[in-house]
């Protein structure tokens, strides 16, 4: 699964979703996907760590997301994307 400029998204259930925000490698970034309108938005992982704490697991944060386009809070997903390393 790919979107944007060559960013590969890890499938849900991947082991890296059990990592904490502070524990994610630097080249990982986060994208939020709205269940209602399917908006995909980049999420600033450092802002998330500041807001919720670096000890939070990535997989536990999806329920905190609010879509900025339609306001939906239900069923949203937080996906890990890896930037190309070259
Ligand atoms: Zn939405």
PDB file of the backbone (N, CA, C, O) and the ligand in Angstrom, with CONECT records:
HET     ZN  A 101       1
ATOM      1  N   UNK A   1       0.845  -1.201   0.000  1.00  0.00           N
ATOM      2  CA  UNK A   1       0.000   0.000   0.000  1.00  0.00           C
ATOM      3  C   UNK A   1       0.877   1.246   0.000  1.00  0.00           C
ATOM      4  O   UNK A   1       1.737   1.422   0.862  1.00  0.00           O
ATOM      5  N   UNK A   2       0.637   2.106  -0.988  1.00  0.00           N
ATOM      6  CA  UNK A   2       1.483   3.292  -1.092  1.00  0.00           C
ATOM      7  C   UNK A   2       0.639   4.526  -1.304  1.00  0.00           C
ATOM      8  O   UNK A   2      -0.431   4.459  -1.910  1.00  0.00           O
ATOM      9  N   UNK A   3       1.101   5.619  -0.824  1.00  0.00           N
ATOM     10  CA  UNK A   3       0.462   6.882  -1.167  1.00  0.00           C
ATOM     11  C   UNK A   3       1.498   7.973  -1.049  1.00  0.00           C
ATOM     12  O   UNK A   3       2.553   7.776  -0.447  1.00  0.00           O
ATOM     13  N   UNK A   4       1.203   9.113  -1.618  1.00  0.00           N
ATOM     14  CA  UNK A   4       2.136  10.217  -1.536  1.00  0.00           C
ATOM     15  C   UNK A   4       3.418   9.905  -2.283  1.00  0.00           C
ATOM     16  O   UNK A   4       3.423   9.119  -3.230  1.00  0.00           O
ATOM     17  N   UNK A   5       4.478  10.513  -1.859  1.00  0.00           N
ATOM     18  CA  UNK A   5       5.752  10.382  -2.559  1.00  0.00           C
ATOM     19  C   UNK A   5       6.547   9.181  -2.070  1.00  0.00           C
ATOM     20  O   UNK A   5       7.481   9.324  -1.279  1.00  0.00           O
ATOM     21  N   UNK A   6       6.175   8.006  -2.541  1.00  0.00           N
ATOM     22  CA  UNK A   6       6.969   6.830  -2.252  1.00  0.00           C
ATOM     23  C   UNK A   6       6.969   6.402  -0.801  1.00  0.00           C
ATOM     24  O   UNK A   6       7.896   5.732  -0.346  1.00  0.00           O
ATOM     25  N   UNK A   7       5.941   6.784  -0.077  1.00  0.00           N
ATOM     26  CA  UNK A   7       5.869   6.347   1.309  1.00  0.00           C
ATOM     27  C   UNK A   7       5.137   5.016   1.372  1.00  0.00           C
ATOM     28  O   UNK A   7       4.005   4.903   0.901  1.00  0.00           O
ATOM     29  N   UNK A   8       5.779   4.011   1.953  1.00  0.00           N
ATOM     30  CA  UNK A   8       5.148   2.708   2.093  1.00  0.00           C
ATOM     31  C   UNK A   8       4.490   2.612   3.459  1.00  0.00           C
ATOM     32  O   UNK A   8       5.128   2.840   4.487  1.00  0.00           O
ATOM     33  N   UNK A   9       3.208   2.272   3.459  1.00  0.00           N
ATOM     34  CA  UNK A   9       2.483   2.148   4.724  1.00  0.00           C
ATOM     35  C   UNK A   9       2.536   0.703   5.211  1.00  0.00           C
ATOM     36  O   UNK A   9       2.342  -0.233   4.435  1.00  0.00           O
ATOM     37  N   UNK A  10       2.796   0.539   6.484  1.00  0.00           N
ATOM     38  CA  UNK A  10       2.801  -0.812   7.052  1.00  0.00           C
ATOM     39  C   UNK A  10       1.362  -1.289   7.240  1.00  0.00           C
ATOM     40  O   UNK A  10       0.507  -0.517   7.673  1.00  0.00           O
ATOM     41  N   UNK A  11       1.090  -2.541   6.921  1.00  0.00           N
ATOM     42  CA  UNK A  11      -0.269  -3.067   7.090  1.00  0.00           C
ATOM     43  C   UNK A  11      -0.663  -3.112   8.562  1.00  0.00           C
ATOM     44  O   UNK A  11       0.183  -3.308   9.434  1.00  0.00           O
ATOM     45  N   UNK A  12      -1.947  -2.930   8.831  1.00  0.00           N
ATOM     46  CA  UNK A  12      -2.439  -3.017  10.208  1.00  0.00           C
ATOM     47  C   UNK A  12      -2.080  -4.386  10.769  1.00  0.00           C
ATOM     48  O   UNK A  12      -2.140  -5.390  10.060  1.00  0.00           O
ATOM     49  N   UNK A  13      -1.713  -4.423  12.021  1.00  0.00           N
ATOM     50  CA  UNK A  13      -1.336  -5.688  12.632  1.00  0.00           C
ATOM     51  C   UNK A  13       0.159  -5.943  12.603  1.00  0.00           C
ATOM     52  O   UNK A  13       0.653  -6.864  13.253  1.00  0.00           O
ATOM     53  N   UNK A  14       0.889  -5.114  11.838  1.00  0.00           N
ATOM     54  CA  UNK A  14       2.346  -5.228  11.829  1.00  0.00           C
ATOM     55  C   UNK A  14       2.901  -5.011  13.238  1.00  0.00           C
ATOM     56  O   UNK A  14       2.364  -4.221  14.014  1.00  0.00           O
ATOM     57  N   UNK A  15       3.974  -5.720  13.552  1.00  0.00           N
ATOM     58  CA  UNK A  15       4.551  -5.633  14.905  1.00  0.00           C
ATOM     59  C   UNK A  15       4.937  -4.218  15.319  1.00  0.00           C
ATOM     60  O   UNK A  15       4.945  -3.898  16.508  1.00  0.00           O
ATOM     61  N   UNK A  16       5.258  -3.365  14.338  1.00  0.00           N
ATOM     62  CA  UNK A  16       5.712  -2.021  14.698  1.00  0.00           C
ATOM     63  C   UNK A  16       4.599  -1.168  15.312  1.00  0.00           C
ATOM     64  O   UNK A  16       4.878  -0.136  15.923  1.00  0.00           O
ATOM     65  N   UNK A  17       3.327  -1.595  15.154  1.00  0.00           N
ATOM     66  CA  UNK A  17       2.252  -0.851  15.813  1.00  0.00           C
ATOM     67  C   UNK A  17       2.262  -1.056  17.329  1.00  0.00           C
ATOM     68  O   UNK A  17       1.576  -0.350  18.069  1.00  0.00           O
ATOM     69  N   UNK A  18       3.059  -2.047  17.781  1.00  0.00           N
ATOM     70  CA  UNK A  18       3.202  -2.262  19.222  1.00  0.00           C
ATOM     71  C   UNK A  18       4.324  -1.409  19.799  1.00  0.00           C
ATOM     72  O   UNK A  18       4.513  -1.361  21.015  1.00  0.00           O
ATOM     73  N   UNK A  19       5.060  -0.742  18.933  1.00  0.00           N
ATOM     74  CA  UNK A  19       6.111   0.155  19.428  1.00  0.00           C
ATOM     75  C   UNK A  19       5.492   1.417  20.010  1.00  0.00           C
ATOM     76  O   UNK A  19       4.377   1.808  19.665  1.00  0.00           O
ATOM     77  N   UNK A  20       6.247   2.036  20.898  1.00  0.00           N
ATOM     78  CA  UNK A  20       5.792   3.318  21.426  1.00  0.00           C
ATOM     79  C   UNK A  20       6.256   4.436  20.502  1.00  0.00           C
ATOM     80  O   UNK A  20       7.141   4.235  19.670  1.00  0.00           O
ATOM     81  N   UNK A  21       5.658   5.613  20.649  1.00  0.00           N
ATOM     82  CA  UNK A  21       6.046   6.766  19.828  1.00  0.00           C
ATOM     83  C   UNK A  21       7.538   7.056  19.959  1.00  0.00           C
ATOM     84  O   UNK A  21       8.213   7.359  18.975  1.00  0.00           O
ATOM     85  N   UNK A  22       8.038   6.960  21.183  1.00  0.00           N
ATOM     86  CA  UNK A  22       9.440   7.296  21.414  1.00  0.00           C
ATOM     87  C   UNK A  22      10.381   6.244  20.823  1.00  0.00           C
ATOM     88  O   UNK A  22      11.560   6.508  20.586  1.00  0.00           O
ATOM     89  N   UNK A  23       9.847   5.070  20.593  1.00  0.00           N
ATOM     90  CA  UNK A  23      10.634   3.925  20.183  1.00  0.00           C
ATOM     91  C   UNK A  23      10.697   3.751  18.667  1.00  0.00           C
ATOM     92  O   UNK A  23      11.461   2.927  18.166  1.00  0.00           O
ATOM     93  N   UNK A  24       9.892   4.528  17.938  1.00  0.00           N
ATOM     94  CA  UNK A  24       9.860   4.390  16.481  1.00  0.00           C
ATOM     95  C   UNK A  24      11.143   4.910  15.857  1.00  0.00           C
ATOM     96  O   UNK A  24      11.650   5.957  16.258  1.00  0.00           O
ATOM     97  N   UNK A  25      11.666   4.191  14.887  1.00  0.00           N
ATOM     98  CA  UNK A  25      12.841   4.703  14.171  1.00  0.00           C
ATOM     99  C   UNK A  25      12.539   6.061  13.518  1.00  0.00           C
ATOM    100  O   UNK A  25      11.389   6.373  13.209  1.00  0.00           O
ATOM    101  N   UNK A  26      13.574   6.843  13.320  1.00  0.00           N
ATOM    102  CA  UNK A  26      13.408   8.223  12.848  1.00  0.00           C
ATOM    103  C   UNK A  26      12.766   8.336  11.472  1.00  0.00           C
ATOM    104  O   UNK A  26      12.112   9.332  11.164  1.00  0.00           O
ATOM    105  N   UNK A  27      12.957   7.305  10.642  1.00  0.00           N
ATOM    106  CA  UNK A  27      12.439   7.411   9.274  1.00  0.00           C
ATOM    107  C   UNK A  27      10.981   6.970   9.183  1.00  0.00           C
ATOM    108  O   UNK A  27      10.414   6.931   8.091  1.00  0.00           O
ATOM    109  N   UNK A  28      10.368   6.636  10.324  1.00  0.00           N
ATOM    110  CA  UNK A  28       8.958   6.299  10.340  1.00  0.00           C
ATOM    111  C   UNK A  28       8.146   7.570  10.538  1.00  0.00           C
ATOM    112  O   UNK A  28       8.514   8.442  11.325  1.00  0.00           O
ATOM    113  N   UNK A  29       7.046   7.660   9.819  1.00  0.00           N
ATOM    114  CA  UNK A  29       6.119   8.740  10.102  1.00  0.00           C
ATOM    115  C   UNK A  29       4.705   8.182  10.139  1.00  0.00           C
ATOM    116  O   UNK A  29       4.474   7.035   9.758  1.00  0.00           O
ATOM    117  N   UNK A  30       3.774   8.986  10.592  1.00  0.00           N
ATOM    118  CA  UNK A  30       2.415   8.490  10.824  1.00  0.00           C
ATOM    119  C   UNK A  30       1.418   9.178   9.906  1.00  0.00           C
ATOM    120  O   UNK A  30       1.534  10.369   9.616  1.00  0.00           O
ATOM    121  N   UNK A  31       0.436   8.406   9.453  1.00  0.00           N
ATOM    122  CA  UNK A  31      -0.663   8.948   8.662  1.00  0.00           C
ATOM    123  C   UNK A  31      -1.976   8.498   9.277  1.00  0.00           C
ATOM    124  O   UNK A  31      -2.131   7.339   9.664  1.00  0.00           O
ATOM    125  N   UNK A  32      -2.911   9.420   9.363  1.00  0.00           N
ATOM    126  CA  UNK A  32      -4.235   9.102   9.893  1.00  0.00           C
ATOM    127  C   UNK A  32      -5.205   8.927   8.738  1.00  0.00           C
ATOM    128  O   UNK A  32      -5.190   9.706   7.785  1.00  0.00           O
ATOM    129  N   UNK A  33      -6.043   7.911   8.821  1.00  0.00           N
ATOM    130  CA  UNK A  33      -7.039   7.660   7.788  1.00  0.00           C
ATOM    131  C   UNK A  33      -8.419   7.727   8.425  1.00  0.00           C
ATOM    132  O   UNK A  33      -8.711   7.013   9.384  1.00  0.00           O
ATOM    133  N   UNK A  34      -9.269   8.604   7.871  1.00  0.00           N
ATOM    134  CA  UNK A  34     -10.618   8.765   8.396  1.00  0.00           C
ATOM    135  C   UNK A  34     -11.524   7.660   7.854  1.00  0.00           C
ATOM    136  O   UNK A  34     -11.540   7.383   6.654  1.00  0.00           O
ATOM    137  N   UNK A  35     -12.275   7.038   8.757  1.00  0.00           N
ATOM    138  CA  UNK A  35     -13.170   5.947   8.355  1.00  0.00           C
ATOM    139  C   UNK A  35     -14.404   6.469   7.624  1.00  0.00           C
ATOM    140  O   UNK A  35     -15.041   5.729   6.874  1.00  0.00           O
ATOM    141  N   UNK A  36     -14.742   7.729   7.838  1.00  0.00           N
ATOM    142  CA  UNK A  36     -15.966   8.272   7.253  1.00  0.00           C
ATOM    143  C   UNK A  36     -15.735   8.864   5.862  1.00  0.00           C
ATOM    144  O   UNK A  36     -16.468   8.547   4.926  1.00  0.00           O
ATOM    145  N   UNK A  37     -14.726   9.717   5.723  1.00  0.00           N
ATOM    146  CA  UNK A  37     -14.528  10.402   4.436  1.00  0.00           C
ATOM    147  C   UNK A  37     -13.243   9.967   3.730  1.00  0.00           C
ATOM    148  O   UNK A  37     -12.941  10.436   2.633  1.00  0.00           O
ATOM    149  N   UNK A  38     -12.488   9.064   4.369  1.00  0.00           N
ATOM    150  CA  UNK A  38     -11.269   8.497   3.789  1.00  0.00           C
ATOM    151  C   UNK A  38     -10.174   9.511   3.543  1.00  0.00           C
ATOM    152  O   UNK A  38      -9.272   9.283   2.737  1.00  0.00           O
ATOM    153  N   UNK A  39     -10.253  10.627   4.239  1.00  0.00           N
ATOM    154  CA  UNK A  39      -9.163  11.588   4.173  1.00  0.00           C
ATOM    155  C   UNK A  39      -7.920  10.949   4.781  1.00  0.00           C
ATOM    156  O   UNK A  39      -7.987  10.300   5.824  1.00  0.00           O
ATOM    157  N   UNK A  40      -6.788  11.143   4.114  1.00  0.00           N
ATOM    158  CA  UNK A  40      -5.516  10.675   4.661  1.00  0.00           C
ATOM    159  C   UNK A  40      -4.686  11.894   5.005  1.00  0.00           C
ATOM    160  O   UNK A  40      -4.441  12.746   4.151  1.00  0.00           O
ATOM    161  N   UNK A  41      -4.256  11.981   6.245  1.00  0.00           N
ATOM    162  CA  UNK A  41      -3.499  13.146   6.677  1.00  0.00           C
ATOM    163  C   UNK A  41      -2.224  12.712   7.370  1.00  0.00           C
ATOM    164  O   UNK A  41      -2.211  11.769   8.161  1.00  0.00           O
ATOM    165  N   UNK A  42      -1.159  13.419   7.057  1.00  0.00           N
ATOM    166  CA  UNK A  42       0.085  13.173   7.780  1.00  0.00           C
ATOM    167  C   UNK A  42      -0.075  13.639   9.214  1.00  0.00           C
ATOM    168  O   UNK A  42      -0.681  14.676   9.483  1.00  0.00           O
ATOM    169  N   UNK A  43       0.470  12.870  10.113  1.00  0.00           N
ATOM    170  CA  UNK A  43       0.405  13.207  11.526  1.00  0.00           C
ATOM    171  C   UNK A  43       1.832  13.430  12.020  1.00  0.00           C
ATOM    172  O   UNK A  43       2.736  12.648  11.726  1.00  0.00           O
ATOM    173  N   UNK A  44       2.012  14.492  12.764  1.00  0.00           N
ATOM    174  CA  UNK A  44       3.337  14.784  13.318  1.00  0.00           C
ATOM    175  C   UNK A  44       3.553  13.920  14.557  1.00  0.00           C
ATOM    176  O   UNK A  44       2.934  14.139  15.599  1.00  0.00           O
ATOM    177  N   UNK A  45       4.432  12.943  14.428  1.00  0.00           N
ATOM    178  CA  UNK A  45       4.626  11.983  15.533  1.00  0.00           C
ATOM    179  C   UNK A  45       5.200  12.659  16.769  1.00  0.00           C
ATOM    180  O   UNK A  45       4.960  12.212  17.891  1.00  0.00           O
ATOM    181  N   UNK A  46       5.951  13.727  16.571  1.00  0.00           N
ATOM    182  CA  UNK A  46       6.540  14.404  17.732  1.00  0.00           C
ATOM    183  C   UNK A  46       5.490  15.232  18.464  1.00  0.00           C
ATOM    184  O   UNK A  46       5.533  15.384  19.685  1.00  0.00           O
ATOM    185  N   UNK A  47       4.543  15.764  17.687  1.00  0.00           N
ATOM    186  CA  UNK A  47       3.415  16.456  18.313  1.00  0.00           C
ATOM    187  C   UNK A  47       2.555  15.455  19.092  1.00  0.00           C
ATOM    188  O   UNK A  47       2.104  15.743  20.200  1.00  0.00           O
ATOM    189  N   UNK A  48       2.337  14.287  18.502  1.00  0.00           N
ATOM    190  CA  UNK A  48       1.574  13.239  19.194  1.00  0.00           C
ATOM    191  C   UNK A  48       2.273  12.838  20.493  1.00  0.00           C
ATOM    192  O   UNK A  48       1.630  12.680  21.531  1.00  0.00           O
ATOM    193  N   UNK A  49       3.595  12.675  20.422  1.00  0.00           N
ATOM    194  CA  UNK A  49       4.349  12.293  21.617  1.00  0.00           C
ATOM    195  C   UNK A  49       4.243  13.367  22.691  1.00  0.00           C
ATOM    196  O   UNK A  49       4.174  13.067  23.883  1.00  0.00           O
ATOM    197  N   UNK A  50       4.230  14.642  22.245  1.00  0.00           N
ATOM    198  CA  UNK A  50       4.111  15.736  23.185  1.00  0.00           C
ATOM    199  C   UNK A  50       2.738  15.772  23.841  1.00  0.00           C
ATOM    200  O   UNK A  50       2.603  16.105  25.019  1.00  0.00           O
ATOM    201  N   UNK A  51       1.727  15.425  23.062  1.00  0.00           N
ATOM    202  CA  UNK A  51       0.355  15.497  23.544  1.00  0.00           C
ATOM    203  C   UNK A  51      -0.022  14.293  24.407  1.00  0.00           C
ATOM    204  O   UNK A  51      -0.642  14.441  25.460  1.00  0.00           O
ATOM    205  N   UNK A  52       0.362  13.096  23.945  1.00  0.00           N
ATOM    206  CA  UNK A  52      -0.101  11.879  24.612  1.00  0.00           C
ATOM    207  C   UNK A  52       0.990  11.178  25.406  1.00  0.00           C
ATOM    208  O   UNK A  52       0.702  10.285  26.203  1.00  0.00           O
ATOM    209  N   UNK A  53       2.248  11.577  25.192  1.00  0.00           N
ATOM    210  CA  UNK A  53       3.356  10.934  25.893  1.00  0.00           C
ATOM    211  C   UNK A  53       4.060   9.937  24.988  1.00  0.00           C
ATOM    212  O   UNK A  53       3.418   9.171  24.269  1.00  0.00           O
ATOM    213  N   UNK A  54       5.391   9.955  25.031  1.00  0.00           N
ATOM    214  CA  UNK A  54       6.176   9.091  24.154  1.00  0.00           C
ATOM    215  C   UNK A  54       6.034   7.620  24.484  1.00  0.00           C
ATOM    216  O   UNK A  54       6.434   6.766  23.693  1.00  0.00           O
ATOM    217  N   UNK A  55       5.470   7.312  25.642  1.00  0.00           N
ATOM    218  CA  UNK A  55       5.321   5.917  26.038  1.00  0.00           C
ATOM    219  C   UNK A  55       4.069   5.254  25.499  1.00  0.00           C
ATOM    220  O   UNK A  55       3.839   4.067  25.730  1.00  0.00           O
ATOM    221  N   UNK A  56       3.253   6.027  24.775  1.00  0.00           N
ATOM    222  CA  UNK A  56       2.037   5.444  24.202  1.00  0.00           C
ATOM    223  C   UNK A  56       2.371   4.594  22.992  1.00  0.00           C
ATOM    224  O   UNK A  56       3.210   4.964  22.171  1.00  0.00           O
ATOM    225  N   UNK A  57       1.702   3.443  22.889  1.00  0.00           N
ATOM    226  CA  UNK A  57       1.910   2.601  21.712  1.00  0.00           C
ATOM    227  C   UNK A  57       1.164   3.209  20.519  1.00  0.00           C
ATOM    228  O   UNK A  57       0.070   3.755  20.655  1.00  0.00           O
ATOM    229  N   UNK A  58       1.794   3.095  19.354  1.00  0.00           N
ATOM    230  CA  UNK A  58       1.199   3.653  18.140  1.00  0.00           C
ATOM    231  C   UNK A  58      -0.210   3.096  17.912  1.00  0.00           C
ATOM    232  O   UNK A  58      -1.126   3.838  17.558  1.00  0.00           O
ATOM    233  N   UNK A  59      -0.373   1.797  18.117  1.00  0.00           N
ATOM    234  CA  UNK A  59      -1.658   1.156  17.860  1.00  0.00           C
ATOM    235  C   UNK A  59      -2.761   1.613  18.793  1.00  0.00           C
ATOM    236  O   UNK A  59      -3.941   1.394  18.518  1.00  0.00           O
ATOM    237  N   UNK A  60      -2.383   2.253  19.905  1.00  0.00           N
ATOM    238  CA  UNK A  60      -3.395   2.666  20.881  1.00  0.00           C
ATOM    239  C   UNK A  60      -3.903   4.081  20.622  1.00  0.00           C
ATOM    240  O   UNK A  60      -4.807   4.556  21.310  1.00  0.00           O
ATOM    241  N   UNK A  61      -3.323   4.750  19.633  1.00  0.00           N
ATOM    242  CA  UNK A  61      -3.641   6.170  19.442  1.00  0.00           C
ATOM    243  C   UNK A  61      -4.749   6.436  18.431  1.00  0.00           C
ATOM    244  O   UNK A  61      -5.271   7.548  18.360  1.00  0.00           O
ATOM    245  N   UNK A  62      -5.109   5.427  17.655  1.00  0.00           N
ATOM    246  CA  UNK A  62      -6.095   5.651  16.595  1.00  0.00           C
ATOM    247  C   UNK A  62      -7.411   6.171  17.160  1.00  0.00           C
ATOM    248  O   UNK A  62      -8.082   6.993  16.535  1.00  0.00           O
ATOM    249  N   UNK A  63      -7.778   5.687  18.347  1.00  0.00           N
ATOM    250  CA  UNK A  63      -9.054   6.089  18.932  1.00  0.00           C
ATOM    251  C   UNK A  63      -9.051   7.549  19.380  1.00  0.00           C
ATOM    252  O   UNK A  63     -10.101   8.105  19.702  1.00  0.00           O
ATOM    253  N   UNK A  64      -7.865   8.173  19.399  1.00  0.00           N
ATOM    254  CA  UNK A  64      -7.766   9.581  19.793  1.00  0.00           C
ATOM    255  C   UNK A  64      -7.896  10.537  18.621  1.00  0.00           C
ATOM    256  O   UNK A  64      -7.980  11.753  18.798  1.00  0.00           O
ATOM    257  N   UNK A  65      -7.912   9.972  17.424  1.00  0.00           N
ATOM    258  CA  UNK A  65      -7.868  10.829  16.240  1.00  0.00           C
ATOM    259  C   UNK A  65      -9.228  11.440  15.934  1.00  0.00           C
ATOM    260  O   UNK A  65     -10.263  10.790  16.079  1.00  0.00           O
ATOM    261  N   UNK A  66      -9.209  12.683  15.515  1.00  0.00           N
ATOM    262  CA  UNK A  66     -10.411  13.360  15.052  1.00  0.00           C
ATOM    263  C   UNK A  66     -10.129  13.881  13.648  1.00  0.00           C
ATOM    264  O   UNK A  66      -9.123  14.556  13.427  1.00  0.00           O
ATOM    265  N   UNK A  67     -11.003  13.574  12.705  1.00  0.00           N
ATOM    266  CA  UNK A  67     -10.792  14.021  11.332  1.00  0.00           C
ATOM    267  C   UNK A  67     -10.993  15.530  11.239  1.00  0.00           C
ATOM    268  O   UNK A  67     -11.986  16.069  11.727  1.00  0.00           O
ATOM    269  N   UNK A  68     -10.038  16.199  10.607  1.00  0.00           N
ATOM    270  CA  UNK A  68     -10.134  17.661  10.495  1.00  0.00           C
ATOM    271  C   UNK A  68     -11.069  18.086   9.378  1.00  0.00           C
ATOM    272  O   UNK A  68     -11.457  19.252   9.310  1.00  0.00           O
ATOM    273  N   UNK A  69     -11.436  17.170   8.511  1.00  0.00           N
ATOM    274  CA  UNK A  69     -12.349  17.540   7.435  1.00  0.00           C
ATOM    275  C   UNK A  69     -13.804  17.345   7.851  1.00  0.00           C
ATOM    276  O   UNK A  69     -14.625  18.244   7.668  1.00  0.00           O
ATOM    277  N   UNK A  70     -14.137  16.159   8.418  1.00  0.00           N
ATOM    278  CA  UNK A  70     -15.554  15.884   8.708  1.00  0.00           C
ATOM    279  C   UNK A  70     -15.842  15.744  10.197  1.00  0.00           C
ATOM    280  O   UNK A  70     -17.003  15.640  10.592  1.00  0.00           O
ATOM    281  N   UNK A  71     -14.797  15.740  11.035  1.00  0.00           N
ATOM    282  CA  UNK A  71     -15.019  15.692  12.472  1.00  0.00           C
ATOM    283  C   UNK A  71     -15.259  14.295  13.027  1.00  0.00           C
ATOM    284  O   UNK A  71     -15.521  14.136  14.220  1.00  0.00           O
ATOM    285  N   UNK A  72     -15.172  13.287  12.174  1.00  0.00           N
ATOM    286  CA  UNK A  72     -15.421  11.918  12.616  1.00  0.00           C
ATOM    287  C   UNK A  72     -14.378  11.444  13.640  1.00  0.00           C
ATOM    288  O   UNK A  72     -13.190  11.737  13.507  1.00  0.00           O
ATOM    289  N   UNK A  73     -14.834  10.716  14.653  1.00  0.00           N
ATOM    290  CA  UNK A  73     -13.941  10.150  15.665  1.00  0.00           C
ATOM    291  C   UNK A  73     -13.986   8.628  15.698  1.00  0.00           C
ATOM    292  O   UNK A  73     -13.213   7.997  16.420  1.00  0.00           O
ATOM    293  N   UNK A  74     -14.886   8.038  14.921  1.00  0.00           N
ATOM    294  CA  UNK A  74     -15.126   6.594  15.026  1.00  0.00           C
ATOM    295  C   UNK A  74     -14.371   5.821  13.949  1.00  0.00           C
ATOM    296  O   UNK A  74     -14.426   6.154  12.765  1.00  0.00           O
ATOM    297  N   UNK A  75     -13.674   4.795  14.382  1.00  0.00           N
ATOM    298  CA  UNK A  75     -13.093   3.843  13.433  1.00  0.00           C
ATOM    299  C   UNK A  75     -11.908   4.355  12.639  1.00  0.00           C
ATOM    300  O   UNK A  75     -11.495   3.730  11.662  1.00  0.00           O
ATOM    301  N   UNK A  76     -11.352   5.494  13.056  1.00  0.00           N
ATOM    302  CA  UNK A  76     -10.208   6.026  12.336  1.00  0.00           C
ATOM    303  C   UNK A  76      -8.977   5.145  12.551  1.00  0.00           C
ATOM    304  O   UNK A  76      -8.864   4.435  13.550  1.00  0.00           O
ATOM    305  N   UNK A  77      -8.068   5.211  11.594  1.00  0.00           N
ATOM    306  CA  UNK A  77      -6.871   4.385  11.682  1.00  0.00           C
ATOM    307  C   UNK A  77      -5.629   5.262  11.674  1.00  0.00           C
ATOM    308  O   UNK A  77      -5.594   6.332  11.067  1.00  0.00           O
ATOM    309  N   UNK A  78      -4.626   4.778  12.359  1.00  0.00           N
ATOM    310  CA  UNK A  78      -3.333   5.440  12.347  1.00  0.00           C
ATOM    311  C   UNK A  78      -2.340   4.466  11.737  1.00  0.00           C
ATOM    312  O   UNK A  78      -2.103   3.386  12.278  1.00  0.00           O
ATOM    313  N   UNK A  79      -1.765   4.852  10.612  1.00  0.00           N
ATOM    314  CA  UNK A  79      -0.864   3.953   9.898  1.00  0.00           C
ATOM    315  C   UNK A  79       0.570   4.465   9.962  1.00  0.00           C
ATOM    316  O   UNK A  79       0.827   5.669   9.960  1.00  0.00           O
ATOM    317  N   UNK A  80       1.490   3.509  10.018  1.00  0.00           N
ATOM    318  CA  UNK A  80       2.905   3.866   9.997  1.00  0.00           C
ATOM    319  C   UNK A  80       3.390   3.885   8.560  1.00  0.00           C
ATOM    320  O   UNK A  80       3.173   2.938   7.804  1.00  0.00           O
ATOM    321  N   UNK A  81       4.041   4.961   8.197  1.00  0.00           N
ATOM    322  CA  UNK A  81       4.643   5.049   6.875  1.00  0.00           C
ATOM    323  C   UNK A  81       6.153   5.162   7.005  1.00  0.00           C
ATOM    324  O   UNK A  81       6.675   5.775   7.937  1.00  0.00           O
ATOM    325  N   UNK A  82       6.841   4.554   6.044  1.00  0.00           N
ATOM    326  CA  UNK A  82       8.297   4.638   6.055  1.00  0.00           C
ATOM    327  C   UNK A  82       8.761   5.490   4.901  1.00  0.00           C
ATOM    328  O   UNK A  82       8.428   5.218   3.747  1.00  0.00           O
ATOM    329  N   UNK A  83       9.520   6.508   5.200  1.00  0.00           N
ATOM    330  CA  UNK A  83      10.065   7.354   4.149  1.00  0.00           C
ATOM    331  C   UNK A  83      11.174   6.595   3.444  1.00  0.00           C
ATOM    332  O   UNK A  83      11.890   5.809   4.064  1.00  0.00           O
ATOM    333  N   UNK A  84      11.314   6.832   2.142  1.00  0.00           N
ATOM    334  CA  UNK A  84      12.421   6.182   1.443  1.00  0.00           C
ATOM    335  C   UNK A  84      13.763   6.635   2.014  1.00  0.00           C
ATOM    336  O   UNK A  84      13.958   7.814   2.311  1.00  0.00           O
ATOM    337  N   UNK A  85      14.671   5.694   2.159  1.00  0.00           N
ATOM    338  CA  UNK A  85      15.958   6.037   2.757  1.00  0.00           C
ATOM    339  C   UNK A  85      17.050   6.032   1.706  1.00  0.00           C
ATOM    340  O   UNK A  85      17.874   5.118   1.680  1.00  0.00           O
ATOM    341  N   UNK A  86      17.074   7.008   0.862  1.00  0.00           N
ATOM    342  CA  UNK A  86      18.191   7.035  -0.079  1.00  0.00           C
ATOM    343  C   UNK A  86      18.739   8.411  -0.243  1.00  0.00           C
ATOM    344  O   UNK A  86      19.687   8.611  -1.002  1.00  0.00           O
TER     345      UNK A  86
HETATM  346 ZN    ZN A 101     -13.327  12.548   7.771  1.00  0.00          ZN
END
